[in-house]
Amino acid sequence: RGINRCFDLTATPFAPTGKKSGEETLFEWIVSDFGLNDAIEAGIVKTPRVVIRDDGVPDAKTYKSRLYHIYMDPEVKDDLNRRAEPHEKLPDLVTNRYYLLGKDWLETAKDWKKRNFPTPPVMISVANRTETAARIHYAFTRGKIRIDELKAPEKTLHIDSKVLREAESLTEAVELDSNGSWDEEGDENAPTRKLSRKEQAELLRRRVDTVGKVGQPGEQIQNVVSVGMLSEGWDAKTVTHIMGLRAFSSQLLCEQVVGRGLRRTSYEVNPESGFFEPEYVNIFGIPFTFLPHEGGDGPPPPPPTPKTRIEPQSEKIEFQISWPNIVRVDHEYRPQLALEWTKIKPLTINANETRTIAELAPVVEGKPDASRLTEIDLEGLGRKFRMQKVIFEVAGDIYDQMKPGWKANREFLLAQLIGLVEQFLKSDRIDIDPPLFNQDDLRRRILLTLNMSKIVQHIWEAIRFSNTEALVPVFDTECPVRSTGDMRPWFTGKPVEHTKRSHISHCVYDSTWEASEAFKLDHDKAVEAWVKNDHLGFQILYISNGVVKKYYPDFLIRLKGGKTLVLEVKGQDSQENRTKREFLKEWVEAINAHGGFGEWAWDVSLNPADLPEILRKHS
């Protein structure tokens, strides 16, 4: 009663569909729209700056910098989208982006300190999953991302559902002030008591909610690592840098993540210009641009092509195939490590793929303004790291990987690794292209430092294959065994054929060769059941040129007698394919050593005519 006018405000005046959105997609009842683009142009929020180019080779499809949407890079996506341990190295492209972003953050921090600003600038990382967030947090707090000022654990905040659960499980004593709030300074005279699980979680939430607020628990936080979105209404004004390490499937999601860093620190008007002083937030890895809606006027779209539904069939349950769901294979090593250098594959480091300079442009009127570039340069990083430090850092990272399976003296392990790393870096097994960079000590150190993950993975791979005494499979704790029955129904417009001895309704053909192999598997007397590995989730991790990737073998075949054969089909062989098979062989050996999943074997078909002989060999 007595209400004459009501205003309904919304931050999302359109239905998020995953498509690019513009004004024409607003809800029809919207009277006035003052969007994020308008707010940026008006200066009432910070101006986002995105990477538009760097000194590396751009993405071959889009010609954009590989820093533009880092998560989708082929060297990054597989590595981040797996159940990894916190100590496992981040991909070099990710680590190097943190070097660039961290160096720029450091310059901002120095400037704020010079101006006596009471709180530090804040860097936010938005990760795709809890394991990635844990790796990022570990890398910062253990000094793996070599920006010392960002190393402080007490100034780093790791927040996700798993961390909250862990906080709720703690009952350690925490210092409280007389008002019952958390005293971060640790006053010796403050009373202490053990907090309940609920209070521990609330304490963590308070730090999140008070980032950048003077006199509050989150006052000195400078690095926030989160999974997904920080809560709506999170109003930290001190965010200056954002790293996106997840898929961004819609413009709305990009705006929501970037929006966490757009609150201004000051709204004072410059008396000379009459406007707010410009403030910026630098963004890596978020494809943030304002794009028009894909639809609009024009002829209606053509009808969709007919699709075939692919699914497990309950009436063919006898052909169901199960497999162990392994997240990694641990190794038990012999105490005296040795490498035969002539048998180690060379590691190629391409200077054109290593970025040491990035240029950022502010987003104005929906597009990056290339006339107002700022530059970040990492040359100082190479001057900071001497060769002995590079050797020790690489050895330390390999030590972290090997420690769980090492039974002998750990100091002896580290000493051996330092010697092996030093030999490798001085050997002809590491190839820097172009060779000119090998002749300049500074450039060589920069390349080695910025490709440390590749070097670590490459040397560790060589040690694993040469010095392992036993293999131990580590299973996914949530789903240790998977089967063809777990596959969700999906649709395809590719050529298909009904199957006879497969639990899955159809086999989808990607080539005529696969069609030939599928026919033979359905009719060969040695085969009890088979399935094409398509949408099944059967994958094996492997390392190629120091990069962690996922490998999907082509077929799983259960032979009469119970043996399971993993079959790869290859028309042309390559070093990459041979590397995949080395890791497939290791996977099979680990399963057979475990003994709980029957007998497994692997093979490769290099010609359609060799399949019957392969089946006979393993029957």
Order of alpha helices (4+ residues) and beta strands (2+ residues): alpha-beta-alpha-alpha-beta-alpha-beta-alpha-beta-beta-alpha-beta-beta-alpha-beta-beta-beta-beta-beta-beta-beta-beta-alpha-alpha-alpha-beta-alpha-alpha-alpha-beta-beta-beta-beta-beta-alpha-beta-beta-beta-beta-beta-alpha-beta-alpha
